[in-house]
């Protein structure tokens, strides 16, 4: 499975969304991406990519696309 597929799956499984909703998805756009869902998503991504994100990056992780930019700082390539 590619990094992009793993990234998408983390969103789909954690936030209970469809793949078609991912492009342009932002924090609080869907009921599952509230503060609790956000932390669950961060934990899922840290597990999937075996990383530990900085607090500032967790706070800045505000959209599907922004998340890819942030994960690039941790050498996750899409």
C-alpha positions, 0 to 999 in steps of 0.5 A, a space after each residue: 500500500 502506498 503512503 497516499 493510500 495509507 494516508 487516505 485510509 487513516 482519514 476514511 477510517 478515523 473520520 468515517 468519510 468517503 474517499 470522494 470527500 477527502 479533496 478539500 476536506 477541512 477541520 470541522 467540515 464533517 461531524 467526525 473531524 471535531 477535536 476528539 476526531 482530530 486527536 484520533 486522526 493524529 494518533 492514527 497517522 503517527 502509527 501508520 507512518 511511525 512518527 511523532 508529530 510536534 504539537 505545533 504541527 498537530 495544531 496546524 493540521 487543518 485540512 487534508 492537503 495541509 496534512 500532506 505538507 506537514 507530513 513531508 516534514 517527517 519524510 513522508 512522501 506522497 
